[in-house]
Amino acid sequence: MKRLIMILALTLGLSISASAQNYAVVNSEKVFKSIEKYNTAISQLDELAKQYQQKVDAKFEEVEKLYNTYIQHKASLSQASQQANEENIIKKEQEATEYQESIFGTDGELMKKRLELIQPIQKQVFAAIEEYAKQKGYDMVIDIAQNATMLYYSPKADHTEAIIALLKNKQ
């Protein structure tokens, strides 16, 4: 009898604690895309990336031209001249790679520009989500954007549109 009472009490306790967890689901990608400033920033970043890529490609094309010219004339060059050409090609390739890293790397120009343009918008969105969660009493907000581990969620739990409305009211 004691055992049955303990099992019932444990089951009741688990069900109460499970139902006490209050959560919301938000698609942050949809929220961001609803903000015109974000869309403009993404367009600017895409255009900037295209311009940077052209410059990087030009540097690597220069290396390729040097290499092809070297290969064509290699037989007629002295050993010292061959070595000098090879060193020059390697140096130019390293410079092109370093330039590419300075633009597209984790500390590169494009990342700095991305932080400058996107970070204020992210802060605004995350603050709105936090405010909404506190107003509605949610313990947890789960982002379903590009999340391969989210197997199912109830549409009732999706509060994306409410977050978008909150953000639009603040603008």
PyRosetta script that sets phi, psi and omega in degrees:
from pyrosetta import init, pose_from_sequence

init()
pose = pose_from_sequence("MKRLIMILALTLGLSISASAQNYAVVNSEKVFKSIEKYNTAISQLDELAKQYQQKVDAKFEEVEKLYNTYIQHKASLSQASQQANEENIIKKEQEATEYQESIFGTDGELMKKRLELIQPIQKQVFAAIEEYAKQKGYDMVIDIAQNATMLYYSPKADHTEAIIALLKNKQ")
pose.set_psi(1, -43.9)
pose.set_omega(1, 178.1)
pose.set_phi(2, -60.4)
pose.set_psi(2, -40.4)
pose.set_omega(2, -178.7)
pose.set_phi(3, -63.0)
pose.set_psi(3, -43.1)
pose.set_omega(3, 179.5)
pose.set_phi(4, -63.9)
pose.set_psi(4, -42.0)
pose.set_omega(4, 179.0)
pose.set_phi(5, -65.0)
pose.set_psi(5, -41.1)
pose.set_omega(5, 178.6)
pose.set_phi(6, -63.9)
pose.set_psi(6, -42.5)
pose.set_omega(6, 179.8)
pose.set_phi(7, -64.6)
pose.set_psi(7, -44.4)
pose.set_omega(7, 177.7)
pose.set_phi(8, -62.6)
pose.set_psi(8, -42.1)
pose.set_omega(8, 179.7)
pose.set_phi(9, -64.7)
pose.set_psi(9, -42.9)
pose.set_omega(9, 178.3)
pose.set_phi(10, -63.3)
pose.set_psi(10, -45.7)
pose.set_omega(10, 178.6)
pose.set_phi(11, -61.3)
pose.set_psi(11, -44.8)
pose.set_omega(11, 178.8)
pose.set_phi(12, -63.1)
pose.set_psi(12, -42.9)
pose.set_omega(12, 179.1)
pose.set_phi(13, -63.2)
pose.set_psi(13, -42.8)
pose.set_omega(13, 178.7)
pose.set_phi(14, -65.7)
pose.set_psi(14, -40.8)
pose.set_omega(14, -179.2)
pose.set_phi(15, -68.3)
pose.set_psi(15, -35.6)
pose.set_omega(15, 177.7)
pose.set_phi(16, -67.9)
pose.set_psi(16, -44.0)
pose.set_omega(16, -179.1)
pose.set_phi(17, -69.5)
pose.set_psi(17, -33.6)
pose.set_omega(17, 178.2)
pose.set_phi(18, -68.6)
pose.set_psi(18, -38.9)
pose.set_omega(18, 179.7)
pose.set_phi(19, -77.4)
pose.set_psi(19, -18.0)
pose.set_omega(19, 179.9)
pose.set_phi(20, -74.5)
pose.set_psi(20, -19.5)
pose.set_omega(20, 178.1)
pose.set_phi(21, -74.0)
pose.set_psi(21, 118.8)
pose.set_omega(21, -177.6)
pose.set_phi(22, -112.4)
pose.set_psi(22, 121.4)
pose.set_omega(22, -176.7)
pose.set_phi(23, -134.8)
pose.set_psi(23, 162.4)
pose.set_omega(23, 176.4)
pose.set_phi(24, -133.6)
pose.set_psi(24, 153.8)
pose.set_omega(24, 177.8)
pose.set_phi(25, -114.3)
pose.set_psi(25, 134.6)
pose.set_omega(25, 179.8)
pose.set_phi(26, -135.9)
pose.set_psi(26, 139.1)
pose.set_omega(26, 174.3)
pose.set_phi(27, -98.4)
pose.set_psi(27, 96.7)
pose.set_omega(27, -174.7)
pose.set_phi(28, -64.0)
pose.set_psi(28, -32.6)
pose.set_omega(28, 178.9)
pose.set_phi(29, -60.8)
pose.set_psi(29, -42.8)
pose.set_omega(29, 178.3)
pose.set_phi(30, -66.1)
pose.set_psi(30, -38.5)
pose.set_omega(30, 178.1)
pose.set_phi(31, -63.2)
pose.set_psi(31, -49.0)
pose.set_omega(31, -179.7)
pose.set_phi(32, -60.8)
pose.set_psi(32, -43.1)
pose.set_omega(32, -178.6)
pose.set_phi(33, -67.8)
pose.set_psi(33, -15.6)
pose.set_omega(33, 177.8)
pose.set_phi(34, -82.5)
pose.set_psi(34, -6.5)
pose.set_omega(34, -177.8)
pose.set_phi(35, -101.5)
pose.set_psi(35, 116.9)
pose.set_omega(35, -176.8)
pose.set_phi(36, -60.5)
pose.set_psi(36, -39.2)
pose.set_omega(36, 179.8)
pose.set_phi(37, -60.2)
pose.set_psi(37, -38.2)
pose.set_omega(37, 178.2)
pose.set_phi(38, -65.9)
pose.set_psi(38, -46.6)
pose.set_omega(38, -179.8)
pose.set_phi(39, -61.6)
pose.set_psi(39, -39.6)
pose.set_omega(39, 177.0)
pose.set_phi(40, -64.2)
pose.set_psi(40, -43.6)
pose.set_omega(40, 179.6)
pose.set_phi(41, -62.5)
pose.set_psi(41, -42.0)
pose.set_omega(41, 179.2)
pose.set_phi(42, -63.8)
pose.set_psi(42, -40.9)
pose.set_omega(42, 177.8)
pose.set_phi(43, -63.0)
pose.set_psi(43, -43.0)
pose.set_omega(43, 177.9)
pose.set_phi(44, -61.7)
pose.set_psi(44, -43.0)
pose.set_omega(44, -179.8)
pose.set_phi(45, -65.6)
pose.set_psi(45, -39.7)
pose.set_omega(45, 178.3)
pose.set_phi(46, -63.0)
pose.set_psi(46, -42.7)
pose.set_omega(46, 179.5)
pose.set_phi(47, -66.3)
pose.set_psi(47, -42.8)
pose.set_omega(47, 178.2)
pose.set_phi(48, -62.6)
pose.set_psi(48, -42.4)
pose.set_omega(48, 178.8)
pose.set_phi(49, -62.3)
pose.set_psi(49, -39.0)
pose.set_omega(49, 178.8)
pose.set_phi(50, -63.8)
pose.set_psi(50, -43.7)
pose.set_omega(50, 178.9)
pose.set_phi(51, -64.0)
pose.set_psi(51, -44.9)
pose.set_omega(51, 178.2)
pose.set_phi(52, -62.1)
pose.set_psi(52, -40.9)
pose.set_omega(52, -178.6)
pose.set_phi(53, -63.5)
pose.set_psi(53, -37.0)
pose.set_omega(53, 177.4)
pose.set_phi(54, -62.5)
pose.set_psi(54, -40.9)
pose.set_omega(54, 178.8)
pose.set_phi(55, -66.0)
pose.set_psi(55, -42.2)
pose.set_omega(55, 179.1)
pose.set_phi(56, -64.5)
pose.set_psi(56, -45.0)
pose.set_omega(56, 178.8)
pose.set_phi(57, -59.2)
pose.set_psi(57, -39.8)
pose.set_omega(57, 179.4)
pose.set_phi(58, -61.8)
pose.set_psi(58, -40.2)
pose.set_omega(58, 179.2)
pose.set_phi(59, -65.4)
pose.set_psi(59, -41.4)
pose.set_omega(59, 179.5)
pose.set_phi(60, -73.1)
pose.set_psi(60, -30.3)
pose.set_omega(60, 175.1)
pose.set_phi(61, -65.5)
pose.set_psi(61, -38.1)
pose.set_omega(61, 177.2)
pose.set_phi(62, -61.3)
pose.set_psi(62, -43.1)
pose.set_omega(62, 177.6)
pose.set_phi(63, -62.4)
pose.set_psi(63, -43.4)
pose.set_omega(63, -179.5)
pose.set_phi(64, -63.8)
pose.set_psi(64, -39.6)
pose.set_omega(64, 177.8)
pose.set_phi(65, -64.4)
pose.set_psi(65, -43.9)
pose.set_omega(65, 177.1)
pose.set_phi(66, -58.7)
pose.set_psi(66, -43.4)
pose.set_omega(66, -178.6)
pose.set_phi(67, -65.3)
pose.set_psi(67, -46.0)
pose.set_omega(67, -179.4)
pose.set_phi(68, -63.5)
pose.set_psi(68, -40.1)
pose.set_omega(68, 177.1)
pose.set_phi(69, -64.3)
pose.set_psi(69, -41.7)
pose.set_omega(69, 178.4)
pose.set_phi(70, -61.1)
pose.set_psi(70, -45.5)
pose.set_omega(70, -179.4)
pose.set_phi(71, -61.6)
pose.set_psi(71, -41.1)
pose.set_omega(71, -179.3)
pose.set_phi(72, -64.9)
pose.set_psi(72, -34.5)
pose.set_omega(72, -175.3)
pose.set_phi(73, -104.8)
pose.set_psi(73, 3.9)
pose.set_omega(73, -174.2)
pose.set_phi(74, -57.0)
pose.set_psi(74, -42.6)
pose.set_omega(74, -175.8)
pose.set_phi(75, -64.0)
pose.set_psi(75, -30.3)
pose.set_omega(75, -177.5)
pose.set_phi(76, -92.2)
pose.set_psi(76, -0.1)
pose.set_omega(76, -177.8)
pose.set_phi(77, -94.8)
pose.set_psi(77, 148.9)
pose.set_omega(77, 175.7)
pose.set_phi(78, -72.9)
pose.set_psi(78, 166.0)
pose.set_omega(78, -179.6)
pose.set_phi(79, -59.5)
pose.set_psi(79, -42.3)
pose.set_omega(79, -179.7)
pose.set_phi(80, -65.5)
pose.set_psi(80, -40.7)
pose.set_omega(80, 179.6)
pose.set_phi(81, -67.7)
pose.set_psi(81, -39.1)
pose.set_omega(81, 176.8)
pose.set_phi(82, -60.5)
pose.set_psi(82, -46.5)
pose.set_omega(82, -179.1)
pose.set_phi(83, -63.0)
pose.set_psi(83, -41.6)
pose.set_omega(83, 179.6)
pose.set_phi(84, -63.3)
pose.set_psi(84, -42.3)
pose.set_omega(84, 178.1)
pose.set_phi(85, -64.2)
pose.set_psi(85, -43.3)
pose.set_omega(85, -179.8)
pose.set_phi(86, -63.0)
pose.set_psi(86, -43.1)
pose.set_omega(86, 178.2)
pose.set_phi(87, -63.9)
pose.set_psi(87, -39.5)
pose.set_omega(87, 178.4)
pose.set_phi(88, -64.1)
pose.set_psi(88, -42.2)
pose.set_omega(88, 179.7)
pose.set_phi(89, -64.5)
pose.set_psi(89, -44.6)
pose.set_omega(89, 179.4)
pose.set_phi(90, -62.6)
pose.set_psi(90, -43.0)
pose.set_omega(90, 179.3)
pose.set_phi(91, -61.3)
pose.set_psi(91, -46.2)
pose.set_omega(91, -179.8)
pose.set_phi(92, -64.0)
pose.set_psi(92, -37.6)
pose.set_omega(92, 178.7)
pose.set_phi(93, -67.0)
pose.set_psi(93, -41.1)
pose.set_omega(93, 177.2)
pose.set_phi(94, -63.5)
pose.set_psi(94, -41.3)
pose.set_omega(94, 177.9)
pose.set_phi(95, -62.0)
pose.set_psi(95, -42.8)
pose.set_omega(95, 178.9)
pose.set_phi(96, -64.0)
pose.set_psi(96, -41.1)
pose.set_omega(96, 178.9)
pose.set_phi(97, -66.2)
pose.set_psi(97, -42.1)
pose.set_omega(97, 177.7)
pose.set_phi(98, -64.1)
pose.set_psi(98, -40.0)
pose.set_omega(98, 178.1)
pose.set_phi(99, -63.3)
pose.set_psi(99, -44.3)
pose.set_omega(99, 178.7)
pose.set_phi(100, -59.3)
pose.set_psi(100, -42.8)
pose.set_omega(100, 178.9)
pose.set_phi(101, -66.4)
pose.set_psi(101, -36.9)
pose.set_omega(101, -179.7)
pose.set_phi(102, -68.4)
pose.set_psi(102, -21.2)
pose.set_omega(102, 179.2)
pose.set_phi(103, -95.0)
pose.set_psi(103, -51.6)
pose.set_omega(103, -171.0)
pose.set_phi(104, -103.1)
pose.set_psi(104, -3.0)
pose.set_omega(104, -178.4)
pose.set_phi(105, -72.0)
pose.set_psi(105, 176.5)
pose.set_omega(105, -177.7)
pose.set_phi(106, -63.6)
pose.set_psi(106, -26.3)
pose.set_omega(106, 176.1)
pose.set_phi(107, -110.6)
pose.set_psi(107, 18.2)
pose.set_omega(107, -175.2)
pose.set_phi(108, -78.3)
pose.set_psi(108, 173.6)
pose.set_omega(108, -178.0)
pose.set_phi(109, -59.4)
pose.set_psi(109, -40.8)
pose.set_omega(109, -178.5)
pose.set_phi(110, -66.5)
pose.set_psi(110, -39.2)
pose.set_omega(110, 178.3)
pose.set_phi(111, -66.7)
pose.set_psi(111, -39.8)
pose.set_omega(111, 177.9)
pose.set_phi(112, -62.0)
pose.set_psi(112, -42.8)
pose.set_omega(112, 179.6)
pose.set_phi(113, -66.7)
pose.set_psi(113, -38.8)
pose.set_omega(113, 177.9)
pose.set_phi(114, -61.0)
pose.set_psi(114, -44.8)
pose.set_omega(114, 178.4)
pose.set_phi(115, -63.0)
pose.set_psi(115, -41.9)
pose.set_omega(115, -179.6)
pose.set_phi(116, -62.3)
pose.set_psi(116, -41.0)
pose.set_omega(116, -176.0)
pose.set_phi(117, -87.0)
pose.set_psi(117, -39.1)
pose.set_omega(117, -170.4)
pose.set_phi(118, -93.1)
pose.set_psi(118, -36.0)
pose.set_omega(118, -174.1)
pose.set_phi(119, -56.9)
pose.set_psi(119, -43.2)
pose.set_omega(119, 177.8)
pose.set_phi(120, -61.8)
pose.set_psi(120, -35.5)
pose.set_omega(120, 178.9)
pose.set_phi(121, -69.6)
pose.set_psi(121, -41.5)
pose.set_omega(121, 177.5)
pose.set_phi(122, -59.9)
pose.set_psi(122, -45.0)
pose.set_omega(122, 179.6)
pose.set_phi(123, -59.8)
pose.set_psi(123, -41.6)
pose.set_omega(123, 179.7)
pose.set_phi(124, -63.2)
pose.set_psi(124, -45.5)
pose.set_omega(124, -179.2)
pose.set_phi(125, -66.1)
pose.set_psi(125, -46.4)
pose.set_omega(125, -178.7)
pose.set_phi(126, -65.4)
pose.set_psi(126, -35.2)
pose.set_omega(126, 176.3)
pose.set_phi(127, -66.0)
pose.set_psi(127, -39.1)
pose.set_omega(127, 178.7)
pose.set_phi(128, -66.5)
pose.set_psi(128, -40.0)
pose.set_omega(128, 178.1)
pose.set_phi(129, -64.1)
pose.set_psi(129, -44.1)
pose.set_omega(129, 179.4)
pose.set_phi(130, -63.1)
pose.set_psi(130, -44.2)
pose.set_omega(130, 179.0)
pose.set_phi(131, -61.1)
pose.set_psi(131, -44.8)
pose.set_omega(131, 179.8)
pose.set_phi(132, -61.9)
pose.set_psi(132, -44.9)
pose.set_omega(132, -179.3)
pose.set_phi(133, -62.1)
pose.set_psi(133, -41.2)
pose.set_omega(133, 179.6)
pose.set_phi(134, -68.3)
pose.set_psi(134, -41.4)
pose.set_omega(134, 179.2)
pose.set_phi(135, -61.4)
pose.set_psi(135, -41.9)
pose.set_omega(135, -175.8)
pose.set_phi(136, -91.2)
pose.set_psi(136, -5.2)
pose.set_omega(136, 176.6)
pose.set_phi(137, 78.4)
pose.set_psi(137, 31.1)
pose.set_omega(137, 179.0)
pose.set_phi(138, -85.6)
pose.set_psi(138, 136.5)
pose.set_omega(138, 178.5)
pose.set_phi(139, -83.7)
pose.set_psi(139, -25.4)
pose.set_omega(139, -173.6)
pose.set_phi(140, -149.6)
pose.set_psi(140, 140.9)
pose.set_omega(140, 173.8)
pose.set_phi(141, -122.1)
pose.set_psi(141, 124.8)
pose.set_omega(141, -177.4)
pose.set_phi(142, -106.4)
pose.set_psi(142, 129.1)
pose.set_omega(142, 178.3)
pose.set_phi(143, -90.4)
pose.set_psi(143, 123.2)
pose.set_omega(143, -177.7)
pose.set_phi(144, -99.5)
pose.set_psi(144, 1.1)
pose.set_omega(144, 179.9)
pose.set_phi(145, -65.8)
pose.set_psi(145, 123.3)
pose.set_omega(145, 175.7)
pose.set_phi(146, 51.6)
pose.set_psi(146, 34.4)
pose.set_omega(146, -178.4)
pose.set_phi(147, -103.9)
pose.set_psi(147, 105.1)
pose.set_omega(147, -177.2)
pose.set_phi(148, -72.0)
pose.set_psi(148, -16.0)
pose.set_omega(148, -177.9)
pose.set_phi(149, -88.3)
pose.set_psi(149, -10.0)
pose.set_omega(149, 178.1)
pose.set_phi(150, -78.7)
pose.set_psi(150, 108.0)
pose.set_omega(150, -176.1)
pose.set_phi(151, -89.6)
pose.set_psi(151, -33.5)
pose.set_omega(151, 179.5)
pose.set_phi(152, -158.7)
pose.set_psi(152, 144.8)
pose.set_omega(152, 168.4)
pose.set_phi(153, -150.7)
pose.set_psi(153, 148.9)
pose.set_omega(153, 179.5)
pose.set_phi(154, -77.6)
pose.set_psi(154, 136.1)
pose.set_omega(154, 176.7)
pose.set_phi(155, -57.5)
pose.set_psi(155, -24.0)
pose.set_omega(155, 176.7)
pose.set_phi(156, -63.9)
pose.set_psi(156, -28.6)
pose.set_omega(156, -177.4)
pose.set_phi(157, -82.9)
pose.set_psi(157, -11.1)
pose.set_omega(157, -177.8)
pose.set_phi(158, -81.6)
pose.set_psi(158, 114.8)
pose.set_omega(158, -177.2)
pose.set_phi(159, -113.7)
pose.set_psi(159, 24.0)
pose.set_omega(159, -177.9)
pose.set_phi(160, -57.5)
pose.set_psi(160, -48.7)
pose.set_omega(160, -177.3)
pose.set_phi(161, -62.9)
pose.set_psi(161, -35.3)
pose.set_omega(161, 178.6)
pose.set_phi(162, -67.0)
pose.set_psi(162, -37.6)
pose.set_omega(162, 177.5)
pose.set_phi(163, -66.3)
pose.set_psi(163, -43.8)
pose.set_omega(163, 178.2)
pose.set_phi(164, -59.3)
pose.set_psi(164, -44.3)
pose.set_omega(164, 179.3)
pose.set_phi(165, -62.9)
pose.set_psi(165, -40.9)
pose.set_omega(165, 178.8)
pose.set_phi(166, -61.8)
pose.set_psi(166, -43.3)
pose.set_omega(166, 178.8)
pose.set_phi(167, -64.2)
pose.set_psi(167, -41.9)
pose.set_omega(167, -179.3)
pose.set_phi(168, -67.1)
pose.set_psi(168, -32.4)
pose.set_omega(168, 177.4)
pose.set_phi(169, -68.4)
pose.set_psi(169, -27.3)
pose.set_omega(169, -178.0)
pose.set_phi(170, -82.3)
pose.set_psi(170, -16.5)
pose.set_omega(170, -176.3)
pose.set_phi(171, -84.3)
pose.dump_pdb("model.pdb")
